Amino acid sequence: MLESLSNVPRDYAWGSPTLIPNLQGRAPDGTPEAEVWFGDHPGSPARIADGRTLVEVRAAAGQEPLPYLLKILAASMSLSIQAHPSVAEAIEGFAREDAAGIAVDAAERTYRDRNHKPEIIVALSERFRALVGLRPVEGTDALLAVLPQLPGVRGLRAALQGADEAGVLRAVIDDALSGRVPEIVADLAAALGDPAAGASAEVEVLRAIAKDFPGDPGLVVAALMNLVVLSAGQAVFAPAGVLHAYQDGLGVELMAASDNVLRGGLTPKHVDVGELLRIVDTRPGPAPVLAPTTDGPAEVFDAGVPDFLLARIEVDGAVALPLDGPAIVLAVAGEVGVAAGVGRVELRQGAAAYADGEPSLAFDGHGTVYVAQPGRA
């Protein structure tokens, strides 16, 4: 089958009022539009042309839920800092919270299913900024050294000293999120607000966080993280345990279908510090940028997980793509025709289609599409 697919935007506060409407050719109405979900996640299932949700379509065919969720994401301010568990951690955590009698939809519940949630995001805007992973301590100290040396800034620099960088970073995150060092949070925000701090990309991002989340201890965690600035077409991958917080820009996001989130600040939602520290990877290193590989007509972003992979195709005439399972196609530029068997869908940018039981898809026209499928691993 091949069907057009649609959904309504989700109006989270961090969303952009213009990026998704501009992509889809609509007039903005002033409401923040953060995400459009293309998948069968029960939180916001997409619909085919006859009005049925993908949940209903797949259930009627006796099929399991899709292993992935594809989104358009548009941020105008920082999302919460977060990390996701591995499959083993999710299974154990779900069972533990079930045994404790915590309702699956309770605000304090962390494990809402038994799955992991690795994710990739590919930039659509000319600039997409994200904090991903923890930078080596030497780099963080160099960043802090350019700030006015208020007592809290000096205290943070002192706390970062030690041979075991992963252990030091874990202790600093614990102290900040547990509320033991409010003077560091306050002085770091004050130092960032001082013009003497300069206007580097890192300072600019942290300054915006301090303004948008006054007094939030997540500011300290953000100061420890790598800033990655993606250009259109570049991607970053957040595997299990890696802290990340998208900052601003428009992108295509693809993830395993899960609701398991461990938050590390910059949010009014529940932050379980102990559980976050149990699953988070505090080993420092560069941001996990994911380069595509060429496979026939497509550039493929393959994170090596069984849940998903993402292909990008620049359509300029007739192009065919083999499929290996249910697929969702999202057009992000131009106008592209999609055909399979006797079915055909015309996509303008910002529109999507769902294909299942098809060995391949044929594209024509002129534009750019992203195709999500199950992974190869």
Buried (B, 14 or more C-beta within 10 A) or exposed (E): BBBBBBBEBBEBEBBBBBBBBBBBEEEBEEEBBBBBBBBBBEEBBBBBEEEBBBBBBBBEEEBEBBBBBBBBBBBBBBBBBBBBBBBEBBBBBBEEBEEEEBEEEEEEBBBBBBBBBBBBBBBBBEEBBBBBBBBBBEBBEEBBEBBBEBEBBBBBBEBBEEEEBBEBBBBBBBBBBEEEBEEBBBBBBBBBEEEEBEEEEBBBBBBBBBEBBEEBBBBBBBBBBBBBBBEBEBBBBBBBBBBBBBBBBBBBBBBBBBBBBBBBBBBEEEBBBEBBBEBBBBBBEEBBEBEBEEEEBBBBBBBEBEBBBBBBBBBBEEBEBEBEBBBBBBBBBBBBBBBBEEBEBBBBBBBBBBBBEBEBBBBBBEBBBBBBBBBEE
